[in-house]
Amino acid sequence: MAIKKRARGNSITQENDEKVPRMNGSYEPAELENQLVETAPSSHLAESGKWKESIARVVRSVVSIRFSQVASFDTDESGTGEASAFIVDAKNGYMLTNRHVVCAGPFIGHAILDNHEEVEVYPVYRDPVHDFGFLRFDPKKIRYMNVEQLELRPDLAKVGTEIRVIGNDAAEKLSILAGWISRVDRNVPDYGELTYCDFNTNYIQAAANASGGSSGSPVVERSGNVVALQAGGHMVAATDYFLPLDRPLRALRCLQNKKPITRGTIQTQFLIKPFDECSRLGLDTAIEEQVRGLFPGATSMLVVETVLPEGPSHNKLQEGDILLHLNSKYLIDLIELESILDESIGQDIVLTVQRGNSTVDVTCRVQSTHDIAPDRYVEVCGAKFHNLSYQLARQYALPVKGVFISEPAGSFRLEGPEYCYLLESVAYKPVPDLDTFINVMKTIPDRSRVAVGYRFIHDKHSLVTDIIEVDRHWAKAFRLASRNDETGFWDFQTLGDPLPAKPNIPCTTSIPKLNVENFGPTADINNCFVKITYYMPIHLDGYRKSRKQGTALVLDKNNGIAVTSRCTVPYALGDLTITVADSIQIPAEVLHLHPTQNLTFIKYDPKLLGETPIKAAKLRNHYVSQGDNVNFFGFNSKSRVVATKTSVTDVITMVIPPNPMPRFRAVNFESITIESGLGSQCGSGVLTDDEGQVVALWLTHYGEQTSRGTDVKYHLGLASPVVLSTLRRLQTDVNPHIRILNVEFRAIQLAHARSMGLSAERIQQIETANEKRHQLFMITHVEANTPRILTDGDVILTANGKPVTRVQDIEAEDTEEIEMDILRGGKEMKIKVPTFPTDNCETNRVIICWGATIQAPHRAVRLQSEGLPSNVFVTNRSRGSPADQYDLGIAQFITAINGIPTPDLESFVREVRKVRDNSYVRVSTVTFDKVPVVLTIKMNEHYFPTLDLVRDFKAENGWRAVQYDEGREEDNPSMGLVIEEDVDTNSAAAD
């Protein structure tokens, strides 16, 4: 059965009355009311008038809640949502809503009142078991309406009662849904695994057909009294589920009287079972007769569903036990059971149960439910951890102990399904609880590689051991967050600075031989490969993964230079590791990112490999041709080397389709395809000749997205002269000083050019210059915010006097200007085209503000845009952040802050720093498709401070971090970066 909770939705607020189309015509609201008055019976009119009066009073107390769950905690994932609440204490400022709205973890939110005033709210209580919680607001800040409260009347919830659900249904400002209570003894709905589920209470059932956003709505009877709290509903039926108000009313009285809200438990879940099921479980007929006599109208009893291991009732109660007495008194009601437990904390209670044919008495010590509901978490290595909660333990019948990874990110981005890890050991030291985990992590130096043992919460049988690399340099934060219900915030306590990383020690290993024959000297190519892993703590330049795996080809053994794909190492902000012969792991760094070709050159310290017989690949300085015989060596999806003899099927000028979210893609290059089907199975490798020389690299290119949102991958070869040209520059100069054209072009047939007006004489010259390729190149994109000497649709005929039929005919790397003959508008003309340096072509500054990652538009954006509204570009945002809550979109340009233009990052930071914390800022944006949008975003420096990252080769990791906190600047702040999660479920991808 599909069950849903009511919480989330897009806000669509309708301010004005509209004509309502009916079968018998259209009426204005007033006309419709007049018609009802004329035709309705008097009894109906009286009831309608009473409902109208009650609803008019109730709606003034109902509010719309817009909230963010800042961090994943317990069963709540980080994110934003909308829901409902209602005022239950106008003097002290208490609102009642659902627990899954108030959240077990950090919460920020505000309420929109009936008159559209906004007031900040913060949680003061969330029940550890039942689906209710209280938000507090300051009544003095509501200026334009009288604050009224609703009365809680759980005693009025009866079968047949006519009710109205009044709240923020489907994210509307206000909806009123009608229904009748059909049951008051329903078991709680099951919302699924790894999510919040109520238990140990009955639910009220009705047919009201509420939807997302109605969570926390009051369920009122005709007089306007609240009889229940909207909680959930059926996904495909009109059935809704309401929480009884007995426990919320008691909790409210405790808050009003400033008394602790005690909640007791014996760590046992009970279900309501009808008498026929109880009979099958062994209920004695005499007892059934006695119960029916004591409780006229009763149809069910309480049966033990789950007993948690190591809890107060473990080895005392058993699943299937039928509860008869509690403290020698018959008990068949869950609310009464909860009431007794709440008043008996630290005391023994005696339960009498029927177990099969026997009656058994057991004594259990009641413990506080709040003691097994976590109220703090630890943030370290980019991930978040807390003690396993009663909620999760109950779902999987686990003992309430252990460390749960609530946000498995950063170093603890483990293999397997998300959000289901129970940590058992770190560096072979047991971590049975959060405090032990903290002490263990304090002893581990930065960049250490340690073993972690963990289990999946739904699989008790398998212990998984994995190796992680401790990140205390990007994710410097090691802090404890503790809930503070006085302020509504979570207080942070720093737990210590990282221990310095241990120095790398040189190691020597052997390299296994390839099990291939008939390849001659080519078989030694295995000594030139290394495997690489790249960890990216934040997502830049349109990329959405935090870890990439692939291979690199060693090009210079003495200087430690290798080359890989930009799909594996897309930008220079992260940790790069080289693995040699599956035996030695050493650090490496990004040396050079090629601006147009799918190449990243990396550098490592060759001394760390000792006497390992690593070799440098020999690159042939000759372009491969169609039909050439080659040897293919590739790495398949298992990172195993496969080899075959094959031939080149084609060499074509390739255009990789762009992604909707702009990211790097190779442009203006010739790609190589091969006959063997192994090419499509391997993400990396090389093509060699029979003498062992590399004639091409085999690389993965990311292209467009499918309808399902997955990336299309292209596996293609790139001729070795393209690689060799950059390698020679790097061997003589760290900065290769490559110059490029500011355009992207594609190949067109001469027939196409002829139709565009190219003369027959010019066509003959081109055909003579290259008998194998009758093609030219047409400009398709000009990089935004650069001079448009060339423009879209231009056809390049010659470059420096030479006909251009292949990409290498345009030599731009070493010249500041190229003389070209082009075809434009059917006419040939001569122009001088400048080339552009690439020294600052890559991202060198990143701003993290409102939980959004902001940078200057990278080159992929500039090539896919006709013009840039500004140089402030949103490349990513964190879930649950103000950017997420207030809909700051990815791939938007920020053009102004509070009306002041922000053409670049410097001006953006300057204006943002003027905004006070916890206040709104007006943000002018333009979408990627040039649609202007104005947003308001609320600053929240407590959870989402502004961080400025600047490329600095003298700083640790090559980046310098500055945190702006209320006008102050703090270099290299201890909180570090906001570690971002992958969009997909894969922790790493091999290319």
Beta strands, then each sheet from edge to edge (+ up, - down):
strand 1: 3-5
strand 2: 20-22
strand 3: 25-27
strand 4: 62-69
strand 5: 79-89
strand 6: 94-97
strand 7: 107-112
strand 8: 118-126
strand 9: 133-136
strand 10: 162-167
strand 11: 175-187
strand 12: 202-207
strand 13: 218-220
strand 14: 226-234
strand 15: 239-243
strand 16: 264-265
strand 17: 268-274
strand 18: 300-307
strand 19: 322-326
strand 20: 329-330
strand 21: 348-355
strand 22: 358-365
strand 23: 367-368
strand 24: 376-380
strand 25: 383-387
strand 26: 403-407
strand 27: 421-426
strand 28: 429-430
strand 29: 449-456
strand 30: 464-469
strand 31: 478-483
strand 32: 490-494
strand 33: 529-535
strand 34: 547-556
strand 35: 561-564
strand 36: 575-580
strand 37: 584-593
strand 38: 600-604
strand 39: 629-635
strand 40: 641-654
strand 41: 669-674
strand 42: 684-688
strand 43: 694-705
strand 44: 711-719
strand 45: 739-740
strand 46: 743-749
strand 47: 775-782
strand 48: 795-799
strand 49: 802-803
strand 50: 817-824
strand 51: 827-834
strand 52: 836-837
strand 53: 845-849
strand 54: 852-855
strand 55: 873-877
strand 56: 893-897
strand 57: 900-901
strand 58: 920-926
strand 59: 932-938
strand 60: 946-951
strand 61: 959-965
strand 62: 968-971
strand 63: 989-990
sheet 1: 1+ 14- 13+ 10- 11+ 12- 15+
sheet 2: 2+ 3-
sheet 3: 4+ 5- 6+ 9- 8+ 7- 4+
sheet 4: 16+ 23-
sheet 5: 17+ 18-
sheet 6: 20+ 19- 21+ 22-
sheet 7: 28+ 27- 26+ 25- 24+ 31- 32+
sheet 8: 28+ 27- 29+ 30-
sheet 9: 63+ 34+ 33- 36+ 37- 38+ 35-
sheet 10: 41+ 40- 39+ 42- 43+ 44-
sheet 11: 45+ 52-
sheet 12: 46+ 47- 48+ 49-
sheet 13: 46+ 47- 48+ 50- 51+
sheet 14: 55+ 54- 53+ 60- 61+ 62-
sheet 15: 57+ 56- 58+ 59-
end
